[in-house]
Amino acid sequence: MPTRQTSTSGKPKSPRIQVVLPEDLCARLTALAEQESRTVSNMARVLIQQGVQRHEQGDAGLSAAKESSPVAMRPEDRLRNSLEAQQPRRLRGAPRRLRLHRPG
């Protein structure tokens, strides 16, 4: 059963689960995450989402395809999917330091 935590602002966080992986699968997941400039947790979430969608499409045929189409998705899911589909971009140059001016 997923656990649900609350943030410091009081808003509920997304449900959390724990998964035990064999060492070789964990190493492969870590390598994939590094290739795509993601965290291991985020890479696992993306792969689980894709696997669930494929499973639903295979089980329910066309009805599952209609449910998972971009038209039926929530706007935040569409935005998230479009951002995840983009190739990671590298930052140019070294980060600049910000100077905070304290009121006198």
Backbone bond lengths (Angstrom), bond angles and torsions (degrees), N, CA, C in turn:
res aa  C-N    CA-C-N  psi(-1)  N-CA   C-N-CA  omega(-1)  CA-C   N-CA-C  phi
1 M - - - 1.450 - - 1.527 107.91 -
2 P 1.331 118.02 130.20 1.460 119.32 179.84 1.520 111.28 -68.22
3 T 1.316 115.08 147.17 1.459 119.74 176.28 1.514 108.42 -98.08
4 R 1.312 116.79 144.20 1.459 121.11 179.22 1.518 108.12 -116.82
5 Q 1.320 115.13 125.47 1.454 121.18 178.73 1.516 109.04 -107.55
6 T 1.319 115.98 166.49 1.457 120.15 174.39 1.517 108.41 -116.25
7 S 1.320 115.52 145.98 1.457 120.16 179.06 1.521 109.46 -79.80
8 T 1.320 115.87 174.95 1.463 119.75 179.98 1.523 111.47 -65.10
9 S 1.339 116.98 -23.73 1.464 119.81 178.29 1.526 111.80 -82.39
10 G 1.327 117.12 -6.11 1.457 120.58 179.04 1.517 113.90 96.58
11 K 1.354 117.39 -10.59 1.463 120.14 178.40 1.524 109.50 -72.94
12 P 1.327 118.22 140.48 1.472 119.18 177.68 1.527 110.56 -70.34
13 K 1.328 115.93 138.59 1.460 121.35 176.47 1.524 109.00 -84.81
14 S 1.319 115.96 167.99 1.463 120.67 175.35 1.524 109.31 -63.57
15 P 1.331 117.97 149.69 1.465 120.03 179.19 1.527 111.41 -60.42
16 R 1.327 116.64 146.47 1.466 123.18 -179.96 1.524 109.08 -113.43
17 I 1.334 115.56 142.09 1.460 120.59 173.25 1.524 108.33 -130.31
18 Q 1.317 115.96 160.20 1.458 121.40 174.63 1.516 108.11 -116.46
19 V 1.328 115.32 138.27 1.456 121.07 -179.29 1.523 108.07 -130.36
20 V 1.319 116.64 135.45 1.463 121.71 176.30 1.524 107.67 -99.92
21 L 1.347 116.46 123.37 1.459 121.93 -177.93 1.518 110.81 -115.85
22 P 1.326 117.47 146.72 1.464 119.30 170.53 1.536 109.05 -64.46
23 E 1.325 116.50 154.30 1.464 120.47 -175.62 1.522 112.66 -58.37
24 D 1.335 117.66 -41.53 1.466 119.18 -177.95 1.525 111.57 -66.06
25 L 1.323 117.98 -38.74 1.458 121.16 178.05 1.526 110.60 -67.84
26 C 1.312 117.03 -38.70 1.464 121.07 177.79 1.530 110.45 -63.52
27 A 1.325 116.86 -40.48 1.467 120.74 178.80 1.531 110.60 -65.63
28 R 1.338 116.90 -40.34 1.468 120.30 178.14 1.524 111.04 -65.77
29 L 1.324 116.66 -40.63 1.460 121.18 177.75 1.524 110.55 -63.36
30 T 1.320 117.17 -42.39 1.462 121.75 178.82 1.527 110.70 -62.63
31 A 1.335 117.04 -41.95 1.464 120.73 178.94 1.528 111.04 -63.99
32 L 1.333 117.32 -42.62 1.468 120.48 176.93 1.521 111.26 -61.41
33 A 1.324 116.50 -42.77 1.464 120.96 -179.68 1.527 110.57 -62.11
34 E 1.321 117.27 -42.18 1.465 120.57 179.15 1.523 111.06 -65.37
35 Q 1.327 117.81 -38.87 1.467 121.58 178.89 1.523 111.31 -60.79
36 E 1.325 116.74 -35.90 1.461 121.09 -176.13 1.525 112.72 -101.05
37 S 1.322 117.26 10.67 1.474 122.53 179.75 1.527 111.39 54.31
38 R 1.315 115.87 47.41 1.459 122.13 178.79 1.518 109.19 -121.46
39 T 1.326 115.22 165.44 1.458 119.13 169.70 1.525 107.60 -78.81
40 V 1.315 116.50 159.76 1.464 120.51 178.87 1.527 109.48 -62.58
41 S 1.323 116.85 -40.36 1.461 121.38 179.90 1.527 111.07 -62.34
42 N 1.337 116.65 -44.88 1.458 120.38 -179.96 1.523 110.85 -66.07
43 M 1.325 117.46 -40.20 1.462 121.12 179.02 1.523 110.02 -62.96
44 A 1.329 117.11 -41.83 1.462 121.09 178.07 1.525 110.47 -62.13
45 R 1.330 117.04 -42.19 1.466 120.97 179.67 1.524 110.74 -62.08
46 V 1.332 117.00 -44.93 1.464 120.91 -179.42 1.528 110.58 -62.90
47 L 1.322 116.63 -45.06 1.467 119.94 -179.61 1.526 111.66 -66.06
48 I 1.324 117.36 -36.87 1.470 120.64 176.89 1.522 110.05 -65.30
49 Q 1.347 116.92 -43.57 1.467 120.45 178.09 1.529 110.55 -58.11
50 Q 1.334 116.29 -47.26 1.465 120.09 -179.15 1.526 111.10 -63.23
51 G 1.323 116.83 -41.57 1.459 120.59 179.73 1.518 112.42 -65.02
52 V 1.320 117.07 -41.07 1.468 121.05 178.75 1.527 109.89 -65.10
53 Q 1.342 116.80 -42.81 1.465 119.59 178.84 1.529 111.14 -61.81
54 R 1.332 117.19 -44.17 1.465 120.29 178.89 1.526 110.95 -63.38
55 H 1.318 115.65 -40.59 1.464 120.35 179.89 1.529 110.31 -63.64
56 E 1.322 116.67 -45.23 1.467 120.29 179.54 1.521 111.07 -64.22
57 Q 1.315 117.33 -39.47 1.465 120.19 179.57 1.525 110.85 -66.27
58 G 1.314 116.82 -37.82 1.462 120.36 179.34 1.512 112.32 -70.56
59 D 1.336 117.62 -36.22 1.461 121.64 -177.58 1.522 112.71 -77.57
60 A 1.315 117.02 -41.98 1.460 119.52 -171.80 1.523 113.11 -106.09
61 G 1.310 118.52 -0.76 1.458 120.96 177.24 1.511 112.76 65.30
62 L 1.318 116.63 -130.05 1.453 121.04 -173.85 1.520 113.55 -69.38
63 S 1.326 118.47 -32.08 1.467 119.45 -178.35 1.520 110.93 -64.52
64 A 1.319 118.03 -38.04 1.468 120.67 177.62 1.518 110.26 -69.25
65 A 1.323 117.68 -35.61 1.459 120.27 178.78 1.522 110.45 -64.64
66 K 1.344 116.67 -38.05 1.459 119.44 177.62 1.520 111.25 -66.13
67 E 1.344 116.76 -40.42 1.460 120.39 -179.30 1.517 111.82 -66.66
68 S 1.333 118.05 -33.83 1.457 120.58 -177.18 1.524 112.28 -92.40
69 S 1.334 117.78 4.33 1.457 119.63 179.32 1.526 109.68 -70.42
70 P 1.336 117.48 155.37 1.464 120.40 -178.43 1.524 113.61 -58.55
71 V 1.340 117.50 -25.71 1.461 119.79 -179.86 1.528 110.53 -66.25
72 A 1.334 117.67 -37.63 1.456 121.51 -176.58 1.526 112.48 -86.41
73 M 1.334 118.16 -7.86 1.460 121.14 -177.22 1.524 110.68 -79.84
74 R 1.320 114.83 152.84 1.456 119.59 175.10 1.524 108.58 -69.51
75 P 1.335 117.98 152.39 1.475 120.20 -178.51 1.528 113.05 -57.86
76 E 1.332 117.11 -38.96 1.470 118.46 -179.21 1.528 111.41 -68.28
77 D 1.347 117.48 -31.28 1.462 120.13 176.67 1.528 111.07 -70.18
78 R 1.342 115.92 -39.57 1.469 119.05 177.24 1.523 110.78 -62.94
79 L 1.345 116.92 -43.43 1.461 120.96 178.65 1.521 110.26 -62.24
80 R 1.326 116.39 -46.62 1.465 120.82 -179.34 1.524 110.57 -60.16
81 N 1.335 117.01 -45.36 1.461 120.37 -179.58 1.525 111.92 -64.38
82 S 1.336 117.04 -39.99 1.465 118.75 179.41 1.524 111.22 -67.49
83 L 1.338 117.03 -37.68 1.465 119.49 177.74 1.525 111.33 -68.72
84 E 1.331 117.15 -38.08 1.460 120.36 179.56 1.523 111.69 -69.64
85 A 1.323 117.85 -25.99 1.459 120.76 179.78 1.527 112.03 -76.64
86 Q 1.330 117.71 -18.49 1.460 121.09 -179.79 1.521 110.71 -71.95
87 Q 1.323 115.05 148.20 1.459 120.30 174.97 1.527 108.99 -73.46
88 P 1.342 117.63 140.88 1.464 119.17 178.46 1.524 110.52 -65.82
89 R 1.328 115.87 140.59 1.462 121.38 178.84 1.512 109.10 -109.36
90 R 1.285 115.39 142.24 1.458 121.02 178.24 1.523 109.51 -87.47
91 L 1.321 115.41 144.38 1.458 120.15 176.78 1.519 109.29 -74.81
92 R 1.325 116.24 148.14 1.461 120.56 179.04 1.514 109.28 -96.49
93 G 1.303 116.17 127.42 1.457 120.69 174.91 1.516 112.88 77.10
94 A 1.314 113.87 173.78 1.460 120.73 179.63 1.523 109.96 -77.35
95 P 1.321 117.22 151.05 1.465 118.86 177.63 1.523 110.87 -65.20
96 R 1.306 115.85 144.44 1.462 121.05 179.55 1.514 109.51 -92.19
97 R 1.306 115.29 143.93 1.463 120.03 178.74 1.519 109.47 -81.13
98 L 1.291 115.19 140.60 1.458 120.73 176.28 1.516 108.84 -96.94
99 R 1.293 116.27 136.92 1.461 120.14 175.71 1.519 108.23 -106.47
100 L 1.299 114.75 122.69 1.455 120.12 178.37 1.520 108.23 -96.80
101 H 1.303 115.64 125.24 1.460 120.31 179.48 1.516 109.03 -92.99
102 R 1.295 115.25 121.06 1.462 119.75 178.91 1.519 109.37 -84.88
103 P 1.322 116.38 135.49 1.470 118.59 178.10 1.528 109.65 -63.17
104 G 1.321 115.42 135.04 1.464 123.05 -173.34 1.459 113.03 -72.83
